[in-house]
């Protein structure tokens, strides 16, 4: 490199001498300067180009990791009946759990190929960002800040919820205005804590927040009378109410504090893995839309309908193009069911909670559940 620069310097001196005899000195300096810049640029171009920082371009291959491991690692709560709960025998159940099982079914044709990881609200995002889990399926609200600032990629909403407030019937609290100066329990590290503060500030209502990291500690504090009211997602309040010592003495108030779209998430930066998880979830929703269930799957696989055959992977290459089994949708339906089956057995009509579908009905039934086309 040094001998090249010395050679360029000799050329410049020679050029300046020649140009000074032909043109004015300022023009000679301009031309020679341009010549030097172009030469140095050419030399720089000869230097080896550094390799890009692979960590900054999403080089991870989560699908390969999961397939090599032979099971999915899924982060859940484990403490919210109807969504994710583990019984004394160590068996997991719930809507969020079934999302994990659907992914395992699609990838391994085995809904039990899942290792569940119980996470509290505070540690759930760190576990996902660090790669300790493959998917977070833990009644988590999709927000802009979490989507961007926390480096998460949110999947389709699996439950449209809203934040509510539960009080004792004998408290005579009917509206949010009646919560002035009240002690209100909330779980820290969740959207509910901030939403409550925003709503009370908006109405200029003083109150005392009583917060806990653990969801059980939060509800135990309410049960013991440590606080007048408790706020959480309405679904969580309805479910937890059934587990109180005297459920009939508690009521979930009618007003809704906020929108709470609950969705699974994966770590940002691996679009292939995100696409796979996304379309597995959509498969359960679309299956209900097409009237395909675990009960009639065998008959539907004999259908001559082009849309049905493409969706079930009999024709086309939708699954293959993603790098997974072409019949991934059929696997989900066979082992876990369509969205209606998942909803009904965990929190709907076939469960102890009997939560109405409401916004979680299909779009054609007046709800918000909707899958893009499988084509």
Secondary structure by P-SEA (a helix, b strand, c coil): caaaaaaaaaaaaaaaaaaaacccaaaaaaaaaaaaaaaaaaaaaacccccccccccccccaaaaaaaacbbbbbccccccccbbbccccccccaaaaaaaaaaaaaccccccbbbbbbccccaaaaaaaccccccccccccccccccccbbbbcccccccccbbbbbccccccccccccccbbbbbcccaaaaaaaaaaaaacbbbbbbbbccaaaaaaaaaacccccccccaaaaaaaaaacccccccccccccccccccccccccccaaaaaaaaaaaaaaaaaaaacccccaaaaaaacccaaaaaaaccccccccccccccaaaaaaaaccccaaaaaaacccccccccccccccccccccccccccccc
